[in-house]
């Protein structure tokens, strides 16, 4: 099977609650980087229980989740990159509010959504998106002439719309507010979050629109005339006359024009500046919120990926939670973290100059259209990398910002968080998959970092609603498309009682009429209340069975909802979407194999097979194939092609540490034409490409007792340590077909061996590498043969005597 998330459609979406206990694990700190042992429970957590209520879940209801905004009636608007705006009401019913045509090369598409402070009167909502324009669909060249680059000049647009009373977007009401320039056809960093302060000013975060993949994980400041402008972040984030890499602050007027409030970084009329800039010097301020009590702006800013500091280039990669209390410069691309300075670097000669002065940075780029002398750089509020903040754990570094909670005594909704949480910042982390509650003093001093209960996956966006509950957008675990884990949650104070937990599913979710669907449901209640179930199939028919079967006789798009009632007035519900009259296509990647080994820079042949019952001929021009650079649990879109077969050029990765957990993803998608009056449906096929040289510690699963930790002399400083007889590590997917040799880098403590097996720890032995006791690191190899057809998992099984046998640093496979 060469598919991953083959159809990316799900029949599971639930308005469900999971019991969450706050304060189960807390840690105290005088500052974020200097923790002290916790001796008392976190404030307000002793008797507070929370429940995580699922409002929407799965691709049908989420798409690829980007941002969200909570409306005054507790409904939630949420965006998907491909251009869809959805509306989920407080009961968990989701519908499409509207769809925008967007340019979606690399990270572009529909990004942010914001709600006007006077929404109940004017129904205004704001969207940040990439209009199609006439931009070529191809990749922009890395090198060329100004004329070559000019055709890829585009914009990301902030626009205002009216959301009609029926919850649909009035596209004809669009008012263009602001265009932010973009160099299209290359990756990365759009930003795109929208927020409002207490005075009704609109704030917009924008990314540096710069390609980080040819600067070795350090600062991208290549201003050579024949290079794509996207390789120089000084033209954007470091440019006082450019809107990129900034937090912008404006006051939008009724007619769609805007004024600039006092207190921004540059006064209106200042030469070579843009007055809209409130804060500058950001790389990718992907998430941003405003504490309306103080108007402090909280920003999660993604940083570069250098694995280690280089005295000739600059600091190791790190990321930031920033706290903006006044207009200022936050350093990028000159300084990062705690004002750690980069070194000026000549990309033409490969020579380093002087370190940048964070107190008085100068922009000397040939592409700079702004001031040379920049405002001094502010240090980050909470910078972190690796385990530098112990309470944050370890893993990838992906700060998703978060909101500050403000207690409202007049709010009588039992879902509101306790008063003791007032003023706390709720930080979200995408890759590490956590939410932390950060206590702070009035001046922002971090006093304690607490765990907060969270059972979802990758946090994408968060905000508090008018009910005082925390709303969380969960990206899921896909790569540039949603999956079955993509979701919208509401985390409520459940100290006064819990709502029922309900899940629903079906054996099919689309097909031709008459369509027989077997539904399933599971319901439970944390309080032990007896539950009553009822189904509404969306066509007028109902059932009180837990797992009914229903036949849809007419074409249409239906929402089947099961509701559980606990006898106290609390309910939980779950929905399944069913399309009758159109069948989703099946997309299968015949090539490359899922888990195929490769080397960055390889040309990868692809072959896509699409079948669709309603389409006798498949239009291969509608098949889109993307190469994505995977890094831990997220990805960067790099290049794309159209067609059922062809070749994708994978790009050498010059941004991430070569010892990082990086890999390739090939994603193929096809959208059918719809049928019988029903809307088009999209399906995906996906294959993972595994680097031929793999760090051992990046295994997918392992036997009990396997440890990965620091090891002197290991690549990247880490290895699988103290391997013992019978233990194993596995890589999934990993297709060993075509592999002829495996070489492992080991430090032997005693004689032993590494058995290479397919599919399981007791699967067929493909080869055995003997390990002997050594004083340091050495390489051992084995030939590979006897690979069973279709093998898609690689197991390394350790054998030998008692005790620790050896450390395993990495392995390399040879093909052909």
N, C-alpha and C positions, 0 to 999 in steps of 0.2 A: 504494500500500500504506500503510494507516494503522496499522500494527502495529509494536510493538517488543517483542522477547522474547515473541512471540505465544503460544507454548505453555509456555515456561520449563521444558521437560523436555529431558533430554539422555541420549544413549546412551553418553556418554564418561565413564568414571571409571577412573583408572589408579593402580596401585601402581607408580609410575615414579620414576626418579631423574634429576635434572639435575645436571650437573657445575657446582660452584660453587667459585670460588677466593677465599679470604678475603684481605683486605689489598690488593686491587688498587688501591684508592684510599683514602688515609687523610689525616687532617689533625690537626695537633697544636694544643693549646690550653692556656693556663694557667687559663682559665675558659671557660665555654660561650660567653660573649659577647665574648671577646677572644682570637681564634685566633692562633696563631703557625705559621709554615710548618713542615711535617713534614720532618724530615731523615733519619729512619730508618723502616724498615717497622714497622707496628704489631706489638706483641709477640705472639709465637706464631703469626704468620701465614705465616712464610717457607716452611714445608713442609706447611701444613695445607690439605687439600682437603675440601670439603663436597659432599654431594649432597642435593638436595631431593626427598624421596620423597613421592609423591602417595598419600595413604591413602583419600581420598574426594573426589569432585568432581561438580558438577552439582546441579540442583535436587532430583532424586530422592533423592540421598544427603545433601543439606545443608539443604534448605529455605532460609529466610532466616537465615544463620548469626548467632548472637548471642554465645555464650560457650562455653567448653570446660573440661574438667578431665580430667587424665590419671590413670588408675587404676594400681595397683601392677603389673599385668601388661602395661602399655603400651597397653591399650585406652584409648579416649578417649570420654568422654561429651560430646555437644555439643547445644546447644539451638537451636531455631528459634522466632522470635517468635510464630508462630501456635499454639504449644503443644506442639510435638513434641520429645521427647527421643530422640536417636539414640545408638547405641553402635557405634563402629568399632573392630574388633580390630587387633592389631599387624600383621596381614597385609593389612589393607585391606578386610575384609568389614564391610559396614555394614547395620544393621537398626534398626527402630524399637523403642526400649526402652519407650516409653509416650507417652501423649498426655494433656495436661491441658486442661480447658475454661478458656479465658481471655477476659478483656475486652481487646480489642485496638484501641481507638480511639487515634489518634495513635501514640505510641511504646510504649504499654503492651502487655503480653503476657507470654510466658515470657522471662525474662532470664537470670539467673545460675544456674550449677551449681557445687556444691562437693562435695568428697569428704572424709569424716570421716578424721582421722588414724589411727583404729583400724579402717579399712574392712575389712581382711582378717578381723577378728573379728566386726564388727557389721553390715557391708554397708550402712552409713548413707550416704546422699547428700542434699544440700540443694538446694532449688530456690527461686528468687525469682520470683514471678509475680503477675499481676493476676487475682484470682478474679472471675468474672462479676458476682456480687451481683445487685442489681436496677437497676443503673445504666442510664439511657436510652441508646439507641444514637445519639442525635443529638448535635450540637455543643452545648456549654454556652454560654449567652449571655455576651457581653462585659460587658454592663451589666444590672442588674436588682436584685431584692430578695434578702435573705438566704434567703427561701423558694425563690427561683429557683435559687440556687446549691446549696442543701442537698441536692437530689435527685442532684447529681453528686458528692457526697462518697463516696469509696471508699477502698480500701487497695491497697497492694502487699504481698504476703505472703511471708515466709520460712518455709518448711516443710521438715520432714525426712521422707524416705521410705526404704524398704528396697529395694535393688536385688537381686533374686533371683539365685540361682546361674546361672540360664539367661539372665541379662542383661536381664530384663524388670523394669519398675518395678511394685512392689506398691503400687497406689494406695490400697488399704485401710489401709496402714500409715502414712498421713500423720499427722504430728504438727505442729500449728501452733506455730511458735516465736515469731514476732513479726510484727505488722502495722504497716506504715508508712503514715500517712495520705496520701491523694492527692486533689487536685481534678481530677476527670475531665472529659472532654469538650473539653479544650483542650490545646495543646502547651505544655511540653516537659520533658525531662530526668528520666529515671527512675533513672539509675545502674544499680546492681544486680549488682555483681561480689561474689564470695564468696571468701575466703581464710582460711587458718589460720596462727597463729604457732607458735613452738616449744613453747609451753605448752599447746597444744590449744585456745586461744581462737579463736572464730569472729569474723571481721571482715566487715562488709557495707558497701559503699559505696552511698549514696543520693543522687539528684539533688535539685535545689532545687524541682522540680515547679512551675516558673514559666514564664509566657509571655513571650518576649523580643521579640515582634514589634510592640509599640507603645511602645517606649522609645528609638527612634532608634539602637539599637546600644549604648546605655549601660546603666546599672544599672536594673532594673525595680523601682521602689519606690513604686508607685502604690497608696496605701492608702485611697482614697476608698470610702465605704461602699457606693455603688451600682456599684462596679466588681468584676468577678470577682476573688476573692482571689488567683488565679494571677498577677495582674499585680504582686504585691508579694513579692519574694524575702526581705524581712526577716521575714515570717511563718514562713519555713522555714529557709533556710540561715543567716540571722542570728539565729535564735530558739534560745535555750539550752534551751527546753522542747519542742522539736519534733525529730523524727528525720530530717527531710529536709535534704539538702545537707550530709551528714555522712559520716564513717567511724565505724561503730558497732563496739564490741568487747564480746562476751559469752562466757560459758562455758556451753555447752548440756549439760544433764544427761540421763541415760539416759531419764527419763520425758518429755522434751521441754520441761521448764521450763528456766530459765537463771538463772545468777548473774552478777554484775558483778565483773570482776577489779579489783584495785587498780591505780591509775595512770591511770584514765580522767580525763577533763577535769573532771568534777564528782563530788564524793563523794555517795554514796547518802544521800538525805534532805535534800540542799541544796534550798532552796525555789526553785521556778520553773526547775528544770533536769531533764534526763533523764540518769540515771547511765550509760546505755548509750553515751553519746557519747564517743568517743576523740578525734576531731578534727572541727572544724566549719568553716563558711565555705567550702564548695565549691559550684560551680555545677552541673557535671555530671561527677563523678568516675567516668567511665564504665569505666575499667579500673584495677585495683589488684592488687598482689602483695606478698608478705611475704618478705623475706630471713630465713630461719629461723636463720641463724647469728647475726644481730644483732637480729632482730625489727624491723628498719627496714621501714616501709611505703612503697611506691612507688606514686604515684597519677598518672594522666593526667587532667587536669581541663580540660574544654572551656571556652573563654571567649567573651565577647560579640564582636560583629562591627563595631563602629564603624570606618569607614574611616580616620578621622583624629581626633586629639585635639581636644577643644573645651574652652576654658578655663571655659566656663559649665556643662559637663556632666561632663567627665572624660577619661580616657586613651583612646587608640585601642584597638581590639580586640586581645587577645593571649591566648595559651593557656599552659598550664603543665605541666611535669613536676615533681611535688612529692616530696620526700623527708621522711617523717614519722618522727622519732626519738623523739618524746615527744608527749604530749597537747597540743593547741593549737588555735588559731583561725587559719585560712588566708585570712581577709579578706573573702570575698564575702558580701554584695553591696556592701561599703563600699570595698574595696581589691582590687587585682588586680596580677599581675606582681610587680615589685620594690617592692611596697607603693606602687603608684601609686593615689592616692586619687580616688574619685568625688566629685561635688558633690551635696549635698542638693538635691532638685528638687521643686517643687510642680507636680504634673501638672494641677491645677485651674486655676492661674493662668499656668502656663508660665514661672515665675520660678525662678531659681537662688539657693540660699543659700550656706552655707559649705562648704568641703571637709570631708569626714569625716576624723577623726583616726585614723590607722591604729594608733597606739600606744595609743589608748583609745577605741575605737569605741563609740557609744551607739545602742541600738535604740529609737527613739521612734515606731515604727509603731503605728497604732491597732490593728493585728492582732497585735501581739506579745503572746505569753502568757508570755514568759520574762523574764530579767533585762534591765534597761536598760543596765547597764554590762557590756560584753563583754571577754573576754580580748584582749590585744594581738594584732595580726595578724602572722603570719609571712610573710616574703617567699618567693616561689616559688624552688625549687631551680634550675630552668632555665625561665625564661619566654621566649617567642619570638613574633614576628610577622613576616610577610614574610621578608626576608633577614637578620633581626637576629642569627641564629646562622648564620654562613656555611656551616658543615658541613651544616646542615639544608636548604640550598637555598631555593627559593621555592615558592609555591603555596598551596593551602588549608591551614588550621591545624587539625589534628585529632590530638592526642596520644593514643595508645592504650596508654600505660603500657608495662609489660614487666617481665620477671623479672631477677633477679641470678643469675648462674651460680656454682655452688659445685662445685669439683672434688672427687671422691671417689676416693681412691687404691685403695679396696677394690672399687670397681666395675670389673669386667673387661670390660664391654661396649665393643667397639671404636667404637661410635657416639658415645661421650662426647666432649665438647669438651676441648681441651687444658688442662693445668694453668695455663698462662700466662693463661687467660681468667678465672681464679678471682677473684670479686669484681666482675667487670664487669657493668654494667647494659645490658640489651638493650632499646632503645627502639623502639617501633613507631609509624609514622605512617600513618594511614588514607588521606588524600587525596594526600599526596606519595608514597605507595607505597614506603616504604623501611623498613629495619631498620638501626639504628646500634648499634655496640658502644661504650659509653661507659666509659672507664677513670676510676676515681676513687680518691682517697685515703681513709684511714680516717675522716676527718671529712666525707667527701662532696665534697671539692673535685674538680671535673672537671679531669682532667689531659690527656685526649685523647679526641677523638670520631672513631671509625673507621667507614668504610663496612662493611657486612656483606652478603655475597651473598644476593640475594633475587630470584626470578623470578616471583613471584605478582603479585597486584594489591593490593587494599586490606586492609591488616592489621587484623584485628578483635580478635584475642586471641592471647596467647603464653604459654607456660610450658615449663619444662624437665621432662622425664619422669624416671622412675627409672633410665633407661638413660643419662642425661646428654645426650640429644639435645634439640633445640629443637622444640617442637610449635607450629605456627602455624595459626590459623584465618583464612581468607581470605574476606572478605565477597563478593567479586566486584564487578561493575560495574553491578548493577541498582539500582533505587530502591524501597526497601521491599519487595523480594522478591528471592530468590536468582536466579542465572542460571548460564550455562554455566561461568563463572569462579569461582563459589563453591566453596571447597575446604578440605580439611584436609591439612596437610603435616607431615612430620617431616624436619627438617634434621639430617643425621648427619655426623660426622667420617668421611670416606671415604679417609683417607690410606692405609689398608691394602687398599683395593679397593672397587670399585663394584658395586652391584646392577644388573641389567638395567633398562632403561627400556622400559615397555610402555604402549601406548595401544590402546583398543578402541572400536569404534563399531558402529552398526547402522542399517539403512535405516528400520526401524520399531521402536517400543518398546511399542506397545499395539495391541489389535485383537481380533477374534473368532476363535475356533478353527474350523478349523485355521489357524494363523497362521505363515506362512513368513517367516523373518527372515534377511536376509543380513548376516552379521557381518564386520567388518574388524578387522585388528590391524596394529600396527607395533611392532617391537622392535629395540633397539640396546643396545650395551654399551660403556661408555667405555673399558674395559680391552681391548677387541677380542676378547673371548672368543666362541667359537661358541655360538649359542643354540639350544635346543630348545623348541618351542612345543607346548602342549597346551590344548585347550578342554574345559570341563565346562559343559554347557548347563543344568544344574540340574534336569533331569528324568530323569537316569540316562544320557543319551546323551553321547558324547564325540567329539572329533575332534582330529587332529594337523595339519590344514590351517591355514594362516595366515588365510585368509578364507573360512570355511565358510558354507554355507547350511543352516539347520535349521528343521524344521517342528514346532511345538508342537501336539499333537493335543488336549490336555485344558486346560480352564480352570485358571488358577492364576497366582500371582505368582512369577516365576522370576528367578534371578540367574545369568547366563552369565558364566563366568570364564575368561580366558585367562592361562596362566602361562608365563613364559620362565625357563629354567634355564641357567646359564652354564658348567656343568661343574665349578665349584668349590664348589658348595653354595649359592651365592647365587641368589635367585630374585626375579622381579618379576611382578606380576600386575595385571590390569585387569578390571573387571566392567561388565556392561551389565544393567540391570534391564528385564524384559519382563513386561507384564501381559497375560494372555490371558483374554478374557471381558468386558472393559470397554475402551472407547475414550475417550481424553481428549477433552473438548470443544474446539471451536475458538471462540476469542473474538476478535472483530474490532471495533475502534472505528471506526465509520463517521464519527462526529463526536466530537471535533474532528479535523481533519487533522493528521498527524504533521508538526510544524514550523510550525503555524499561528501567525501573529503575534497578540499580545494585549497588553493593558495590565493591570498588577496592579490588581485591584479589579473587573475585568470579570466579568460573568456568562457562563459558557461552557456552551452547550448540548451535551449528549452524546447519542450514540445508539450502542448496543451490539448487535451481532448475535452470537448464540450458536447453534451447531449441535452436536448430539451424536447419533451413530447409534443409541444405545440409549434415547434419550428423545424420544418423539414430540412432546411439548410442553415448551417451556423455561419454567421457573418464574422469571419476571423478578424476583420478590422475593429470589431468591438471587444476583442480579447485584449485586456491590458495586463502586462507583466512587469512587475517592479522588483528591483534589487534593493534590499534594505540591509543596512549594516546593523546587526544586532549587537547590543551591549548590555550584559546582564538581562534585565527584564524589559528593556525598552529598545527602540530602534530608530535609525536615521535613514529616511528614504534617499537613495543615491542616484539611481537612474531608472529609466523605464523604456519599454518598447511595446508595440502593438503587434498582434498576429498570433496564430496558432503555433508557429515555430519560428525560431530565430536564435540569436546569440545576444547575451547581455555581458557587457564588460564590467567585471567587478573592479572596484577602485582600490588601490593600495591605501591603507589606513595610516595617515600621518598625524592623527590627532590623539588616538588612545595609546596608552601604554601597551606595547606588544605583548605583555604578560597579563593583560586584562582579559576578562571573559567576553571576548568578541567572536562573532561568527557571522555568517551570511544568511539571509532569508530571501527566497524567491516566492513572490506572491502573484498568483494569476487570478483574475476576476472576469466575470462576464455578466452583463445585465441583459435579460431578454427583453422582448418588445411588448410584453404584456399580452393578454389573450382574453377574448370574450368579455371585453369591457373592464377587465381587472388590471391593476397597475403592474408595471415591470417588477421582476424579482431579480436579485443579485446573489450570486454564489461565488465562493473563493476556493482556490486550491493553494496549498502552501507546502514548500519544502525547506528544510533547514540545511545549510551548508556548513560542514564542520572543518575548521582549519586543520591542515595536516600536522601542524605543530600545536599540541594542546597542553595546557598546564593541568597537571594531575588534579589539583585542588578544585577545579571547576567541574567535578563530576556531577551527574544528575541525581543519582541515588547511591547508597552505600550500605554495607552490612553494619550492624550495631558495633559501636566501639571505634569505628574509623575516625581519625582526627586529622584535620587540616589546620596547620598553623605555621608560625614563623620557623624558618630554617636557614641558618647561616650559609651563604653561598648559593642558595637556590635562586632560580630565575624569578624576579619579582619579590624575592624574600620569603616565599611561602611554598609549602610542599605538603603532601600527604605523609605524615610522620608516624614512625613506630608501627609499620604494617606488621600484622600478626597472622599466623597460620589460619587459613579458613576465611579471613576477611576478604572483601571485594569492593570494588568501586565500579560504577556503570555510567555509560554515556548514551543518552537516549534523546533523539535518534542518532544513530551512527551506523552507516552502511559500509561494512568491510569489503564488499564486492570490489574487486580490482586492486585491493591492497596486497602487496607482495612481501612487505617487511615492516616490522615495528621495532623501533629503537627507543629504549627508555633511559632516562637519566636518573641514576639512583645513587644513594650513599648506603652501602651495606654495613650493617652492624653484625650480621651473622649470615651464614649460607642459607639461601632460599631460592625461590623462583617466582616468576610472574607468568601465570597461565592466561593466554588470550582466548576468550570464549565468546561465542555468538549467542545472543538472545537471552541468556539466563546464566546464573552463577554455575549451574551444572550443565550448561549447554555444550555443544560440540567444541572441542579444543582445536583452535586454529594454529597455535604455536606456543612454545614455552621458552622464556628467556631466563637463563640461569643467573643468579645473583650471588656474588661472593663478598665476604667481608673486606672492606676497603677503608683507607684513612680519609678519603674525601669523596667527591662526586666522580662518577664514571658512567660510561654508557654500556648497556647490554642490549643485544638484539636477538630477534628470532624471525625466521621466515614465516609467512602466513599462507596457509593452504586449507583446502577443504571447506570453504565458506558455503554454507547452505544457501540455496536460492531464496531471495527475499529477506535475508538477515538484515535487521535494522537497529540492533542494539549491540554495543560492544562492552564486554565485561573483562576487567583485569582482576584475576583471582590470585591471592597471595598464598604461597605454600612454604613450609619449612618446619623448623623445630619450635620449641617453646620460646615465649618472650618476643621482644621487638626484633624484627628481622632486618628491615631497611626503611629508608625514607624514599619516596618516589616524587621527583620534582616535575617531570614532564614526559611526554612521549611524542614521537614523530613517526608518521606512517609514510611509506614509499609506495607509490602506485605504478602499475605497468610491469 
